[in-house]
Amino acid sequence: ALNFINPDELSMQCILIALNRFLQEKHGSKMAFLDGNPPERLCKPIADHIESLGGQVILNSRIQKIELNADKSVKHFVLTNGNIITGDAYVFATPVDILKLLLPEDWKEISYFKKLE
């Protein structure tokens, strides 16, 4: 995100704090930077790959609810605009706090999702 802030408006203290934290981590030396802006260098190649395999990438849409089948697999997503999204596999990007709100009750006891707490 710091790539989009004008250098004249950014205190290097932000950079130094972030670098210091990463360098103190066990695998901090594995830190890297993209060679361009994140949407173009990271997100676009992922979206292009999904679409090349016949998938669909839907942007700027909010999920209201994750509906489940009887076997607790995903039946479909209900978007806030009322649209229903169905598929063979699903990927969605959201902050953890929002994911915790969307998580179906039947999934909250699964050990994988308990780690969100």
N, CA, C and O atoms as a GROMACS GRO file, in nm:
protein
  468
    1ALA      N    1   0.082  -0.120   0.000
    1ALA     CA    2   0.000   0.000   0.000
    1ALA      C    3   0.086   0.126   0.000
    1ALA      O    4   0.044   0.230  -0.049
    2LEU      N    5   0.207   0.115   0.055
    2LEU     CA    6   0.293   0.233   0.060
    2LEU      C    7   0.338   0.278  -0.077
    2LEU      O    8   0.385   0.392  -0.092
    3ASN      N    9   0.326   0.194  -0.179
    3ASN     CA   10   0.364   0.231  -0.315
    3ASN      C   11   0.281   0.347  -0.369
    3ASN      O   12   0.324   0.415  -0.461
    4PHE      N   13   0.164   0.370  -0.313
    4PHE     CA   14   0.073   0.468  -0.368
    4PHE      C   15   0.075   0.600  -0.291
    4PHE      O   16  -0.003   0.690  -0.322
    5ILE      N   17   0.162   0.612  -0.192
    5ILE     CA   18   0.171   0.735  -0.115
    5ILE      C   19   0.288   0.817  -0.168
    5ILE      O   20   0.398   0.764  -0.186
    6ASN      N   21   0.264   0.942  -0.193
    6ASN     CA   22   0.368   1.032  -0.241
    6ASN      C   23   0.481   1.036  -0.138
    6ASN      O   24   0.453   1.055  -0.019
    7PRO      N   25   0.606   1.019  -0.179
    7PRO     CA   26   0.717   1.017  -0.083
    7PRO      C   27   0.725   1.142   0.003
    7PRO      O   28   0.772   1.136   0.117
    8ASP      N   29   0.681   1.256  -0.051
    8ASP     CA   30   0.684   1.380   0.027
    8ASP      C   31   0.582   1.379   0.140
    8ASP      O   32   0.591   1.460   0.232
    9GLU      N   33   0.485   1.286   0.134
    9GLU     CA   34   0.379   1.281   0.235
    9GLU      C   35   0.397   1.163   0.331
    9GLU      O   36   0.312   1.141   0.418
   10LEU      N   37   0.505   1.089   0.316
   10LEU     CA   38   0.525   0.968   0.396
   10LEU      C   39   0.645   0.983   0.488
   10LEU      O   40   0.754   1.019   0.444
   11SER      N   41   0.624   0.956   0.613
   11SER     CA   42   0.735   0.956   0.707
   11SER      C   43   0.809   0.823   0.694
   11SER      O   44   0.746   0.718   0.688
   12MET      N   45   0.939   0.828   0.689
   12MET     CA   46   1.019   0.705   0.680
   12MET      C   47   1.006   0.623   0.808
   12MET      O   48   1.046   0.507   0.811
   13GLN      N   49   0.951   0.682   0.912
   13GLN     CA   50   0.929   0.608   1.035
   13GLN      C   51   0.839   0.487   1.009
   13GLN      O   52   0.860   0.380   1.066
   14CYS      N   53   0.737   0.504   0.922
   14CYS     CA   54   0.647   0.392   0.888
   14CYS      C   55   0.726   0.277   0.826
   14CYS      O   56   0.707   0.161   0.862
   15ILE      N   57   0.814   0.312   0.732
   15ILE     CA   58   0.894   0.210   0.664
   15ILE      C   59   0.988   0.141   0.763
   15ILE      O   60   1.000   0.019   0.764
   16LEU      N   61   1.053   0.220   0.846
   16LEU     CA   62   1.150   0.164   0.941
   16LEU      C   63   1.082   0.073   1.043
   16LEU      O   64   1.137  -0.031   1.079
   17ILE      N   65   0.965   0.111   1.090
   17ILE     CA   66   0.892   0.026   1.185
   17ILE      C   67   0.855  -0.106   1.120
   17ILE      O   68   0.872  -0.213   1.179
   18ALA      N   69   0.803  -0.099   0.996
   18ALA     CA   70   0.765  -0.222   0.925
   18ALA      C   71   0.886  -0.310   0.899
   18ALA      O   72   0.881  -0.431   0.924
   19LEU      N   73   0.994  -0.252   0.848
   19LEU     CA   74   1.114  -0.331   0.821
   19LEU      C   75   1.171  -0.392   0.948
   19LEU      O   76   1.213  -0.508   0.949
   20ASN      N   77   1.174  -0.314   1.055
   20ASN     CA   78   1.226  -0.365   1.182
   20ASN      C   79   1.145  -0.485   1.230
   20ASN      O   80   1.202  -0.583   1.278
   21ARG      N   81   1.014  -0.477   1.217
   21ARG     CA   82   0.930  -0.589   1.260
   21ARG      C   83   0.959  -0.714   1.177
   21ARG      O   84   0.977  -0.822   1.231
   22PHE      N   85   0.964  -0.697   1.044
   22PHE     CA   86   0.988  -0.812   0.957
   22PHE      C   87   1.127  -0.871   0.980
   22PHE      O   88   1.143  -0.993   0.978
   23LEU      N   89   1.225  -0.787   1.002
   23LEU     CA   90   1.361  -0.837   1.020
   23LEU      C   91   1.378  -0.911   1.151
   23LEU      O   92   1.469  -0.994   1.164
   24GLN      N   93   1.292  -0.884   1.248
   24GLN     CA   94   1.298  -0.956   1.375
   24GLN      C   95   1.227  -1.090   1.370
   24GLN      O   96   1.244  -1.174   1.459
   25GLU      N   97   1.147  -1.111   1.268
   25GLU     CA   98   1.077  -1.238   1.251
   25GLU      C   99   1.177  -1.347   1.211
   25GLU      O  100   1.282  -1.318   1.155
   26LYS      N  101   1.143  -1.471   1.241
   26LYS     CA  102   1.231  -1.584   1.211
   26LYS      C  103   1.266  -1.590   1.062
   26LYS      O  104   1.381  -1.617   1.027
   27HIS      N  105   1.168  -1.565   0.976
   27HIS     CA  106   1.191  -1.573   0.833
   27HIS      C  107   1.188  -1.433   0.770
   27HIS      O  108   1.152  -1.417   0.653
   28GLY      N  109   1.226  -1.332   0.847
   28GLY     CA  110   1.223  -1.195   0.800
   28GLY      C  111   1.310  -1.170   0.678
   28GLY      O  112   1.281  -1.082   0.597
   29SER      N  113   1.417  -1.246   0.664
   29SER     CA  114   1.507  -1.224   0.551
   29SER      C  115   1.442  -1.266   0.419
   29SER      O  116   1.497  -1.240   0.312
   30LYS      N  117   1.328  -1.331   0.426
   30LYS     CA  118   1.258  -1.373   0.304
   30LYS      C  119   1.162  -1.266   0.254
   30LYS      O  120   1.086  -1.290   0.160
   31MET      N  121   1.165  -1.150   0.315
   31MET     CA  122   1.079  -1.040   0.275
   31MET      C  123   1.115  -0.996   0.134
   31MET      O  124   1.232  -1.000   0.095
   32ALA      N  125   1.016  -0.955   0.056
   32ALA     CA  126   1.039  -0.910  -0.080
   32ALA      C  127   0.939  -0.802  -0.116
   32ALA      O  128   0.839  -0.783  -0.048
   33PHE      N  129   0.968  -0.732  -0.223
   33PHE     CA  130   0.879  -0.628  -0.273
   33PHE      C  131   0.841  -0.660  -0.416
   33PHE      O  132   0.920  -0.722  -0.488
   34LEU      N  133   0.724  -0.620  -0.457
   34LEU     CA  134   0.681  -0.638  -0.596
   34LEU      C  135   0.755  -0.537  -0.685
   34LEU      O  136   0.790  -0.428  -0.641
   35ASP      N  137   0.776  -0.575  -0.808
   35ASP     CA  138   0.842  -0.484  -0.902
   35ASP      C  139   0.738  -0.402  -0.980
   35ASP      O  140   0.749  -0.385  -1.101
   36GLY      N  141   0.640  -0.355  -0.909
   36GLY     CA  142   0.534  -0.274  -0.969
   36GLY      C  143   0.419  -0.265  -0.871
   36GLY      O  144   0.430  -0.310  -0.757
   37ASN      N  145   0.308  -0.207  -0.916
   37ASN     CA  146   0.195  -0.193  -0.824
   37ASN      C  147   0.123  -0.326  -0.805
   37ASN      O  148   0.114  -0.405  -0.899
   38PRO      N  149   0.071  -0.352  -0.684
   38PRO     CA  150   0.008  -0.481  -0.653
   38PRO      C  151  -0.106  -0.523  -0.745
   38PRO      O  152  -0.111  -0.640  -0.783
   39PRO      N  153  -0.199  -0.433  -0.783
   39PRO     CA  154  -0.306  -0.481  -0.872
   39PRO      C  155  -0.254  -0.537  -1.004
   39PRO      O  156  -0.305  -0.637  -1.054
   40GLU      N  157  -0.153  -0.472  -1.059
   40GLU     CA  158  -0.100  -0.515  -1.189
   40GLU      C  159  -0.005  -0.634  -1.178
   40GLU      O  160  -0.010  -0.725  -1.261
   41ARG      N  161   0.080  -0.634  -1.078
   41ARG     CA  162   0.184  -0.736  -1.068
   41ARG      C  163   0.143  -0.860  -0.989
   41ARG      O  164   0.204  -0.965  -1.005
   42LEU      N  165   0.040  -0.850  -0.905
   42LEU     CA  166  -0.002  -0.963  -0.823
   42LEU      C  167  -0.144  -1.008  -0.856
   42LEU      O  168  -0.166  -1.125  -0.888
   43CYS      N  169  -0.239  -0.917  -0.848
   43CYS     CA  170  -0.380  -0.953  -0.865
   43CYS      C  171  -0.415  -0.989  -1.009
   43CYS      O  172  -0.485  -1.088  -1.032
   44LYS      N  173  -0.368  -0.912  -1.106
   44LYS     CA  174  -0.403  -0.938  -1.246
   44LYS      C  175  -0.356  -1.075  -1.294
   44LYS      O  176  -0.433  -1.146  -1.358
   45PRO      N  177  -0.231  -1.116  -1.265
   45PRO     CA  178  -0.190  -1.251  -1.308
   45PRO      C  179  -0.275  -1.362  -1.246
   45PRO      O  180  -0.302  -1.463  -1.311
   46ILE      N  181  -0.317  -1.344  -1.122
   46ILE     CA  182  -0.402  -1.444  -1.057
   46ILE      C  183  -0.538  -1.449  -1.127
   46ILE      O  184  -0.588  -1.557  -1.159
   47ALA      N  185  -0.597  -1.332  -1.151
   47ALA     CA  186  -0.728  -1.325  -1.219
   47ALA      C  187  -0.717  -1.382  -1.360
   47ALA      O  188  -0.805  -1.457  -1.403
   48ASP      N  189  -0.610  -1.348  -1.432
   48ASP     CA  190  -0.590  -1.401  -1.568
   48ASP      C  191  -0.582  -1.554  -1.566
   48ASP      O  192  -0.636  -1.620  -1.655
   49HIS      N  193  -0.514  -1.609  -1.467
   49HIS     CA  194  -0.501  -1.756  -1.458
   49HIS      C  195  -0.636  -1.821  -1.431
   49HIS      O  196  -0.671  -1.922  -1.494
   50ILE      N  197  -0.711  -1.765  -1.340
   50ILE     CA  198  -0.845  -1.819  -1.309
   50ILE      C  199  -0.932  -1.816  -1.434
   50ILE      O  200  -0.999  -1.915  -1.466
   51GLU      N  201  -0.931  -1.704  -1.505
   51GLU     CA  202  -1.013  -1.691  -1.626
   51GLU      C  203  -0.964  -1.783  -1.738
   51GLU      O  204  -1.046  -1.832  -1.816
   52SER      N  205  -0.832  -1.807  -1.746
   52SER     CA  206  -0.780  -1.896  -1.851
   52SER      C  207  -0.826  -2.040  -1.831
   52SER      O  208  -0.827  -2.119  -1.925
   53LEU      N  209  -0.864  -2.073  -1.707
   53LEU     CA  210  -0.913  -2.207  -1.676
   53LEU      C  211  -1.065  -2.215  -1.678
   53LEU      O  212  -1.124  -2.315  -1.636
   54GLY      N  213  -1.130  -2.108  -1.726
   54GLY     CA  214  -1.276  -2.106  -1.737
   54GLY      C  215  -1.347  -2.048  -1.617
   54GLY      O  216  -1.470  -2.049  -1.612
   55GLY      N  217  -1.272  -1.997  -1.520
   55GLY     CA  218  -1.334  -1.937  -1.402
   55GLY      C  219  -1.377  -1.795  -1.430
   55GLY      O  220  -1.348  -1.739  -1.535
   56GLN      N  221  -1.447  -1.739  -1.335
   56GLN     CA  222  -1.496  -1.602  -1.346
   56GLN      C  223  -1.448  -1.523  -1.226
   56GLN      O  224  -1.456  -1.570  -1.112
   57VAL      N  225  -1.399  -1.403  -1.250
   57VAL     CA  226  -1.355  -1.315  -1.142
   57VAL      C  227  -1.455  -1.201  -1.133
   57VAL      O  228  -1.478  -1.128  -1.230
   58ILE      N  229  -1.515  -1.186  -1.017
   58ILE     CA  230  -1.616  -1.082  -0.995
   58ILE      C  231  -1.558  -0.985  -0.893
   58ILE      O  232  -1.527  -1.023  -0.780
   59LEU      N  233  -1.544  -0.860  -0.932
   59LEU     CA  234  -1.486  -0.758  -0.844
   59LEU      C  235  -1.594  -0.666  -0.788
   59LEU      O  236  -1.705  -0.658  -0.840
   60ASN      N  237  -1.559  -0.598  -0.682
   60ASN     CA  238  -1.644  -0.495  -0.622
   60ASN      C  239  -1.783  -0.548  -0.587
   60ASN      O  240  -1.884  -0.481  -0.609
   61SER      N  241  -1.788  -0.668  -0.533
   61SER     CA  242  -1.913  -0.730  -0.491
   61SER      C  243  -1.898  -0.777  -0.348
   61SER      O  244  -1.795  -0.833  -0.310
   62ARG      N  245  -1.999  -0.754  -0.269
   62ARG     CA  246  -1.993  -0.794  -0.128
   62ARG      C  247  -2.079  -0.916  -0.103
   62ARG      O  248  -2.193  -0.924  -0.148
   63ILE      N  249  -2.023  -1.010  -0.030
   63ILE     CA  250  -2.097  -1.130   0.007
   63ILE      C  251  -2.180  -1.101   0.131
   63ILE      O  252  -2.131  -1.048   0.231
   64GLN      N  253  -2.308  -1.136   0.122
   64GLN     CA  254  -2.397  -1.119   0.236
   64GLN      C  255  -2.401  -1.247   0.319
   64GLN      O  256  -2.407  -1.243   0.442
   65LYS      N  257  -2.398  -1.362   0.249
   65LYS     CA  258  -2.413  -1.490   0.320
   65LYS      C  259  -2.353  -1.603   0.238
   65LYS      O  260  -2.359  -1.603   0.115
   66ILE      N  261  -2.296  -1.700   0.309
   66ILE     CA  262  -2.248  -1.823   0.248
   66ILE      C  263  -2.350  -1.931   0.280
   66ILE      O  264  -2.363  -1.970   0.396
   67GLU      N  265  -2.422  -1.978   0.180
   67GLU     CA  266  -2.522  -2.083   0.200
   67GLU      C  267  -2.455  -2.219   0.183
   67GLU      O  268  -2.374  -2.238   0.093
   68LEU      N  269  -2.491  -2.314   0.270
   68LEU     CA  270  -2.430  -2.446   0.267
   68LEU      C  271  -2.528  -2.554   0.222
   68LEU      O  272  -2.650  -2.540   0.238
   69ASN      N  273  -2.472  -2.661   0.166
   69ASN     CA  274  -2.548  -2.783   0.138
   69ASN      C  275  -2.559  -2.863   0.267
   69ASN      O  276  -2.499  -2.827   0.368
   70ALA      N  277  -2.636  -2.972   0.264
   70ALA     CA  278  -2.653  -3.057   0.382
   70ALA      C  279  -2.520  -3.115   0.430
   70ALA      O  280  -2.502  -3.140   0.549
   71ASP      N  281  -2.424  -3.137   0.336
   71ASP     CA  282  -2.294  -3.193   0.374
   71ASP      C  283  -2.194  -3.086   0.418
   71ASP      O  284  -2.076  -3.116   0.432
   72LYS      N  285  -2.240  -2.963   0.438
   72LYS     CA  286  -2.162  -2.848   0.484
   72LYS      C  287  -2.067  -2.792   0.379
   72LYS      O  288  -1.981  -2.711   0.412
   73SER      N  289  -2.082  -2.834   0.253
   73SER     CA  290  -2.006  -2.772   0.144
   73SER      C  291  -2.082  -2.648   0.097
   73SER      O  292  -2.199  -2.630   0.130
   74VAL      N  293  -2.015  -2.563   0.022
   74VAL     CA  294  -2.078  -2.438  -0.023
   74VAL      C  295  -2.183  -2.466  -0.129
   74VAL      O  296  -2.155  -2.529  -0.231
   75LYS      N  297  -2.304  -2.419  -0.105
   75LYS     CA  298  -2.411  -2.428  -0.203
   75LYS      C  299  -2.402  -2.308  -0.298
   75LYS      O  300  -2.404  -2.325  -0.420
   76HIS      N  301  -2.392  -2.188  -0.240
   76HIS     CA  302  -2.375  -2.066  -0.318
   76HIS      C  303  -2.345  -1.949  -0.226
   76HIS      O  304  -2.360  -1.958  -0.104
   77PHE      N  305  -2.302  -1.839  -0.286
   77PHE     CA  306  -2.284  -1.713  -0.215
   77PHE      C  307  -2.404  -1.624  -0.249
   77PHE      O  308  -2.448  -1.620  -0.363
   78VAL      N  309  -2.454  -1.555  -0.150
   78VAL     CA  310  -2.557  -1.454  -0.173
   78VAL      C  311  -2.488  -1.319  -0.159
   78VAL      O  312  -2.430  -1.289  -0.055
   79LEU      N  313  -2.496  -1.237  -0.264
   79LEU     CA  314  -2.435  -1.105  -0.261
   79LEU      C  315  -2.532  -1.003  -0.202
   79LEU      O  316  -2.652  -1.027  -0.197
   80THR      N  317  -2.479  -0.890  -0.158
   80THR     CA  318  -2.564  -0.787  -0.098
   80THR      C  319  -2.661  -0.727  -0.199
   80THR      O  320  -2.763  -0.669  -0.160
   81ASN      N  321  -2.630  -0.739  -0.329
   81ASN     CA  322  -2.723  -0.688  -0.431
   81ASN      C  323  -2.831  -0.791  -0.468
   81ASN      O  324  -2.912  -0.767  -0.558
   82GLY      N  325  -2.832  -0.906  -0.398
   82GLY     CA  326  -2.933  -1.009  -0.421
   82GLY      C  327  -2.891  -1.117  -0.519
   82GLY      O  328  -2.956  -1.221  -0.526
   83ASN      N  329  -2.784  -1.096  -0.594
   83ASN     CA  330  -2.737  -1.198  -0.688
   83ASN      C  331  -2.686  -1.321  -0.613
   83ASN      O  332  -2.635  -1.311  -0.501
   84ILE      N  333  -2.701  -1.436  -0.676
   84ILE     CA  334  -2.652  -1.563  -0.620
   84ILE      C  335  -2.539  -1.613  -0.709
   84ILE      O  336  -2.554  -1.621  -0.831
   85ILE      N  337  -2.427  -1.647  -0.647
   85ILE     CA  338  -2.310  -1.695  -0.720
   85ILE      C  339  -2.292  -1.843  -0.689
   85ILE      O  340  -2.278  -1.882  -0.573
   86THR      N  341  -2.293  -1.926  -0.794
   86THR     CA  342  -2.270  -2.070  -0.778
   86THR      C  343  -2.146  -2.110  -0.856
   86THR      O  344  -2.110  -2.046  -0.954
   87GLY      N  345  -2.082  -2.217  -0.813
   87GLY     CA  346  -1.963  -2.264  -0.883
   87GLY      C  347  -1.915  -2.396  -0.828
   87GLY      O  348  -1.971  -2.449  -0.731
   88ASP      N  349  -1.811  -2.449  -0.890
   88ASP     CA  350  -1.750  -2.573  -0.843
   88ASP      C  351  -1.649  -2.546  -0.732
   88ASP      O  352  -1.627  -2.631  -0.646
   89ALA      N  353  -1.589  -2.428  -0.734
   89ALA     CA  354  -1.492  -2.386  -0.631
   89ALA      C  355  -1.507  -2.236  -0.612
   89ALA      O  356  -1.547  -2.165  -0.704
   90TYR      N  357  -1.475  -2.189  -0.492
   90TYR     CA  358  -1.494  -2.048  -0.460
   90TYR      C  359  -1.367  -1.993  -0.394
   90TYR      O  360  -1.302  -2.060  -0.314
   91VAL      N  361  -1.335  -1.872  -0.430
   91VAL     CA  362  -1.228  -1.797  -0.364
   91VAL      C  363  -1.280  -1.657  -0.345
   91VAL      O  364  -1.332  -1.596  -0.438
   92PHE      N  365  -1.266  -1.605  -0.224
   92PHE     CA  366  -1.301  -1.464  -0.207
   92PHE      C  367  -1.204  -1.400  -0.110
   92PHE      O  368  -1.155  -1.463  -0.016
   93ALA      N  369  -1.177  -1.272  -0.134
   93ALA     CA  370  -1.081  -1.198  -0.054
   93ALA      C  371  -1.157  -1.102   0.037
   93ALA      O  372  -1.240  -1.023  -0.008
   94THR      N  373  -1.127  -1.113   0.164
   94THR     CA  374  -1.193  -1.027   0.262
   94THR      C  375  -1.106  -1.018   0.386
   94THR      O  376  -1.030  -1.111   0.415
   95PRO      N  377  -1.115  -0.910   0.460
   95PRO     CA  378  -1.043  -0.904   0.587
   95PRO      C  379  -1.094  -1.013   0.681
   95PRO      O  380  -1.209  -1.057   0.672
   96VAL      N  381  -1.008  -1.056   0.772
   96VAL     CA  382  -1.043  -1.164   0.865
   96VAL      C  383  -1.167  -1.128   0.947
   96VAL      O  384  -1.252  -1.214   0.970
   97ASP      N  385  -1.178  -1.004   0.992
   97ASP     CA  386  -1.294  -0.966   1.074
   97ASP      C  387  -1.425  -0.984   0.999
   97ASP      O  388  -1.525  -1.024   1.058
   98ILE      N  389  -1.424  -0.955   0.868
   98ILE     CA  390  -1.545  -0.974   0.787
   98ILE      C  391  -1.571  -1.123   0.766
   98ILE      O  392  -1.685  -1.168   0.772
   99LEU      N  393  -1.464  -1.199   0.742
   99LEU     CA  394  -1.480  -1.344   0.725
   99LEU      C  395  -1.544  -1.405   0.850
   99LEU      O  396  -1.631  -1.491   0.839
  100LYS      N  397  -1.502  -1.361   0.967
  100LYS     CA  398  -1.558  -1.414   1.091
  100LYS      C  399  -1.708  -1.387   1.101
  100LYS      O  400  -1.783  -1.467   1.156
  101LEU      N  401  -1.752  -1.273   1.047
  101LEU     CA  402  -1.895  -1.241   1.047
  101LEU      C  403  -1.972  -1.326   0.946
  101LEU      O  404  -2.087  -1.362   0.970
  102LEU      N  405  -1.908  -1.359   0.834
  102LEU     CA  406  -1.973  -1.436   0.727
  102LEU      C  407  -1.970  -1.587   0.751
  102LEU      O  408  -2.048  -1.660   0.690
  103LEU      N  409  -1.883  -1.632   0.837
  103LEU     CA  410  -1.862  -1.775   0.856
  103LEU      C  411  -1.992  -1.845   0.900
  103LEU      O  412  -2.051  -1.808   1.001
  104PRO      N  413  -2.036  -1.945   0.824
  104PRO     CA  414  -2.157  -2.018   0.863
  104PRO      C  415  -2.138  -2.086   1.000
  104PRO      O  416  -2.028  -2.129   1.033
  105GLU      N  417  -2.244  -2.095   1.076
  105GLU     CA  418  -2.239  -2.157   1.209
  105GLU      C  419  -2.180  -2.298   1.202
  105GLU      O  420  -2.103  -2.338   1.289
  106ASP      N  421  -2.217  -2.374   1.098
  106ASP     CA  422  -2.168  -2.512   1.085
  106ASP      C  423  -2.017  -2.521   1.067
  106ASP      O  424  -1.959  -2.627   1.089
  107TRP      N  425  -1.954  -2.413   1.026
  107TRP     CA  426  -1.809  -2.414   1.005
  107TRP      C  427  -1.732  -2.366   1.128
  107TRP      O  428  -1.611  -2.390   1.137
  108LYS      N  429  -1.797  -2.300   1.221
  108LYS     CA  430  -1.727  -2.241   1.334
  108LYS      C  431  -1.660  -2.343   1.425
  108LYS      O  432  -1.567  -2.309   1.499
  109GLU      N  433  -1.705  -2.468   1.421
  109GLU     CA  434  -1.645  -2.573   1.504
  109GLU      C  435  -1.533  -2.648   1.432
  109GLU      O  436  -1.469  -2.734   1.493
  110ILE      N  437  -1.509  -2.618   1.306
  110ILE     CA  438  -1.401  -2.682   1.231
  110ILE      C  439  -1.268  -2.622   1.278
  110ILE      O  440  -1.255  -2.500   1.285
  111SER      N  441  -1.172  -2.707   1.310
  111SER     CA  442  -1.045  -2.660   1.368
  111SER      C  443  -0.976  -2.556   1.280
  111SER      O  444  -0.916  -2.462   1.332
  112TYR      N  445  -0.985  -2.571   1.150
  112TYR     CA  446  -0.922  -2.475   1.059
  112TYR      C  447  -0.976  -2.334   1.084
  112TYR      O  448  -0.900  -2.238   1.090
  113PHE      N  449  -1.107  -2.323   1.099
  113PHE     CA  450  -1.170  -2.192   1.116
  113PHE      C  451  -1.159  -2.143   1.260
  113PHE      O  452  -1.169  -2.022   1.284
  114LYS      N  453  -1.140  -2.232   1.357
  114LYS     CA  454  -1.121  -2.190   1.495
  114LYS      C  455  -0.995  -2.105   1.510
  114LYS      O  456  -0.985  -2.024   1.602
  115LYS      N  457  -0.899  -2.124   1.419
  115LYS     CA  458  -0.775  -2.047   1.423
  115LYS      C  459  -0.799  -1.900   1.395
  115LYS      O  460  -0.711  -1.817   1.423
  116LEU      N  461  -0.914  -1.864   1.340
  116LEU     CA  462  -0.944  -1.723   1.315
  116LEU      C  463  -0.957  -1.644   1.443
  116LEU      O  464  -0.939  -1.522   1.444
  117GLU      N  465  -0.988  -1.711   1.551
  117GLU     CA  466  -1.002  -1.642   1.680
  117GLU      C  467  -0.866  -1.597   1.732
  117GLU      O  468  -0.858  -1.536   1.839
   0.00000   0.00000   0.00000
